[in-house]
Amino acid sequence: MTEAIPSELPEEYRELSATVRDFAEQVVAPVSAEHDRAHSFPYEVVAGMAELGLFGLPFPEEYGGMGGDYFALCLALEELAKVDQSVAITLEAGVSLGAMPIYRFGTEEQRQRWLPSLAAGTALGGFGLTEPDAGSDAGRSRTTGRLETNDSGAEEWVINGSKQFITNSGTDITAFVTVTAVTGETEKGKEISTIIVPSGTAGFTVAPAYDKVGWNASDTHGLSFDDVRVPAENLLGERGRGYANFLRILDEGRIAIAALSVGAAQGCVDEAVRYAKERQSFGTHIGGHQAIAFKIARMEARTQVARRMYYRAAALMLAGKPFKQEAAIAKLTASDAAMDNARDATQVFGGNGFMNEYRVARHYRDSKILEVGEGTTEVQLMLIARSLGL
Ligand SMILES: Cc1cc2nc3c(=O)[nH]c(=O)nc-3n(C[C@H](O)[C@H](O)[C@H](O)COP(=O)(O)OP(=O)(O)OC[C@H]3O[C@@H](n4cnc5c(N)ncnc54)[C@H](O)[C@@H]3O)c2cc1C
């Protein structure tokens, strides 16, 4: 069977992977099927991840973080996603989409206010980019932010519009959502800025959770903003840089989603190998039939190739080198591997693969969104083509 934690990784990364793997098997796995069935948010699992320090992995200790790096986060995501993609995406979105924009673009005051609880995992932030009429083409955003002076003479943003499919936006511990909003017009077109909207602000409504195909234990809502007023200081990053800043966050996020996808793909390999050694047909275990053995061999090959791609993209990013093309290739390769492996693993499981009680069935439903979230497959191809000058 595959060496699940590559031996060339430095010791501290190997230890982290082993710790998260134990947590995934001992704490997450026993409750995964029930949360999936009930579409319930796994608060007790999130508290366990918080205790392990996973939400603070890439942040400096001065903000309550663990002083690690983005690659450490990726390794943790890979281990969690082998077992439960909903739990992994809750961490991915919490860190890479919720907390990271505050860390990267926030003022010192904003960092001090929000990061300690986000890094501790006692609070979550949402990332509100997608709108009903603006997904892949996020520049079509219609949500507006207007600067007004209130009766007390203080400047406020007045936000109107809606967002859809926003992860971690409606949990009991969601502290805020950062939203992109059109804040003016420039010669080049819309001026888009990012504004922090705390949960519970008047006029900010979180719609009931979606009825999804998969990721059932992850929290996803549509949001609406009806004359929502927040202080002018809630602007995150420079005015007019909101879209560019969110694109940077998505470039990084693609590496994290690639890691999550590799975990899903590996989880399918591990389950398929185990089952193929046990299940008997025509006088042998099914892994003794070359058609099944080759199917699993191909699954393993896809997983290893995708893992190399996200390692490479993460290494470039951490070295401060350009990584946009590599992140897109990592996300493309890994989400393809996850989806292909989920299909092949369920085939190896025969009828059992269609039963929700089996982990591979959950991977089959969960993996589809990996080809859509944080940039669809077509968007990754567009980015790669652009990097080639096409
Ligand atoms: C469970 C879930 C969680 C999510 N979480 C978040 C979140 O936390 N924050 C957030 O902001 N968003 C979130 N999203 C939204 C997600 O990022 C978008 O769904 C995704 O970017 C695609 O946008 P869209 O759904 O509007 O599809 P569209 O943009 O409408 O695309 C439809 C199809 O057309 C294709 N297409 C579009 N343009 C082109 C083109 N130029 N060339 C070729 N093909 C093209 C797309 O690839 C796709 O296949 C989430 C979505 C889901 C389902």
The ligand as an SDF file (V2000), in Angstrom:
LIG
                    3D

 53 58  0  0  0  0  0  0  0  0999 V2000
  -20.7960   23.9820   -1.7410 C   0  0  0  0  0  0  0  0  0  0  0  0
  -20.2910   25.2580   -2.3030 C   0  0  0  0  0  0  0  0  0  0  0  0
  -19.5210   26.1080   -1.5110 C   0  0  0  0  0  0  0  0  0  0  0  0
  -19.0740   27.3430   -2.0100 C   0  0  0  0  0  0  0  0  0  0  0  0
  -18.4200   28.2290   -1.1930 N   0  0  0  0  0  0  0  0  0  0  0  0
  -18.1730   29.4970   -1.6280 C   0  0  0  0  0  0  0  0  0  0  0  0
  -17.6710   30.5030   -0.7340 C   0  0  0  0  0  0  0  0  0  0  0  0
  -17.3940   30.2350    0.4500 O   0  0  0  0  0  0  0  0  0  0  0  0
  -17.4950   31.7700   -1.2070 N   0  0  0  0  0  0  0  0  0  0  0  0
  -17.7860   32.1050   -2.4940 C   0  0  0  0  0  0  0  0  0  0  0  0
  -17.6240   33.2810   -2.8400 O   0  0  0  0  0  0  0  0  0  0  0  0
  -18.2500   31.1720   -3.3740 N   0  0  0  0  0  0  0  0  0  0  0  0
  -18.4730   29.8840   -2.9620 C   0  0  0  0  0  0  0  0  0  0  0  0
  -18.9710   28.9460   -3.8250 N   0  0  0  0  0  0  0  0  0  0  0  0
  -19.2540   29.3340   -5.2040 C   0  0  0  0  0  0  0  0  0  0  0  0
  -18.3120   28.7040   -6.2370 C   0  0  0  0  0  0  0  0  0  0  0  0
  -17.0430   29.2600   -6.1100 O   0  0  0  0  0  0  0  0  0  0  0  0
  -18.9640   28.9270   -7.6030 C   0  0  0  0  0  0  0  0  0  0  0  0
  -20.0760   28.0580   -7.6690 O   0  0  0  0  0  0  0  0  0  0  0  0
  -18.0070   28.6730   -8.7440 C   0  0  0  0  0  0  0  0  0  0  0  0
  -17.0050   29.6550   -8.7740 O   0  0  0  0  0  0  0  0  0  0  0  0
  -18.7330   28.6640  -10.0940 C   0  0  0  0  0  0  0  0  0  0  0  0
  -19.5630   29.7540  -10.2470 O   0  0  0  0  0  0  0  0  0  0  0  0
  -21.0890   29.5320  -10.7080 P   0  0  0  0  0  0  0  0  0  0  0  0
  -21.6790   28.4870   -9.8080 O   0  0  0  0  0  0  0  0  0  0  0  0
  -21.7580   30.8440  -10.7570 O   0  0  0  0  0  0  0  0  0  0  0  0
  -20.9970   28.9010  -12.1460 O   0  0  0  0  0  0  0  0  0  0  0  0
  -20.8880   29.7310  -13.6040 P   0  0  0  0  0  0  0  0  0  0  0  0
  -19.8430   30.7690  -13.4390 O   0  0  0  0  0  0  0  0  0  0  0  0
  -22.2820   30.1740  -13.8870 O   0  0  0  0  0  0  0  0  0  0  0  0
  -20.4440   28.6040  -14.5190 O   0  0  0  0  0  0  0  0  0  0  0  0
  -21.3260   27.6340  -15.0850 C   0  0  0  0  0  0  0  0  0  0  0  0
  -20.5010   26.7620  -16.0280 C   0  0  0  0  0  0  0  0  0  0  0  0
  -19.9840   27.5690  -17.0960 O   0  0  0  0  0  0  0  0  0  0  0  0
  -18.5800   27.4260  -17.1670 C   0  0  0  0  0  0  0  0  0  0  0  0
  -17.9750   28.6790  -17.6230 N   0  0  0  0  0  0  0  0  0  0  0  0
  -18.1950   29.9320  -17.1440 C   0  0  0  0  0  0  0  0  0  0  0  0
  -17.4450   30.8180  -17.7880 N   0  0  0  0  0  0  0  0  0  0  0  0
  -16.6980   30.1270  -18.6980 C   0  0  0  0  0  0  0  0  0  0  0  0
  -15.6960   30.4640  -19.6580 C   0  0  0  0  0  0  0  0  0  0  0  0
  -15.2950   31.7280  -19.8320 N   0  0  0  0  0  0  0  0  0  0  0  0
  -15.1750   29.4740  -20.4220 N   0  0  0  0  0  0  0  0  0  0  0  0
  -15.5530   28.1820  -20.2630 C   0  0  0  0  0  0  0  0  0  0  0  0
  -16.4870   27.7870  -19.3410 N   0  0  0  0  0  0  0  0  0  0  0  0
  -17.0380   28.7490  -18.5830 C   0  0  0  0  0  0  0  0  0  0  0  0
  -18.1570   27.0690  -15.7500 C   0  0  0  0  0  0  0  0  0  0  0  0
  -16.8720   26.4430  -15.7290 O   0  0  0  0  0  0  0  0  0  0  0  0
  -19.2770   26.1320  -15.3530 C   0  0  0  0  0  0  0  0  0  0  0  0
  -19.0520   24.8430  -15.8690 O   0  0  0  0  0  0  0  0  0  0  0  0
  -19.3710   27.6920   -3.3540 C   0  0  0  0  0  0  0  0  0  0  0  0
  -20.1150   26.8140   -4.1510 C   0  0  0  0  0  0  0  0  0  0  0  0
  -20.5920   25.6380   -3.6370 C   0  0  0  0  0  0  0  0  0  0  0  0
  -21.4610   24.7730   -4.5130 C   0  0  0  0  0  0  0  0  0  0  0  0
  1  2  1  0
  2  3  1  0
  2 52  2  0
  3  4  2  0
  4  5  1  0
  4 50  1  0
  5  6  2  0
  6  7  1  0
  6 13  1  0
  7  8  2  0
  7  9  1  0
  9 10  1  0
 10 11  2  0
 10 12  1  0
 12 13  2  0
 13 14  1  0
 14 15  1  0
 14 50  1  0
 15 16  1  0
 16 17  1  0
 16 18  1  0
 18 19  1  0
 18 20  1  0
 20 21  1  0
 20 22  1  0
 22 23  1  0
 23 24  1  0
 24 25  2  0
 24 26  1  0
 24 27  1  0
 27 28  1  0
 28 29  2  0
 28 30  1  0
 28 31  1  0
 31 32  1  0
 32 33  1  0
 33 34  1  0
 33 48  1  0
 34 35  1  0
 35 36  1  0
 35 46  1  0
 36 37  1  0
 36 45  1  0
 37 38  2  0
 38 39  1  0
 39 40  1  0
 39 45  2  0
 40 41  1  0
 40 42  2  0
 42 43  1  0
 43 44  2  0
 44 45  1  0
 46 47  1  0
 46 48  1  0
 48 49  1  0
 50 51  2  0
 51 52  1  0
 52 53  1  0
M  END
$$$$
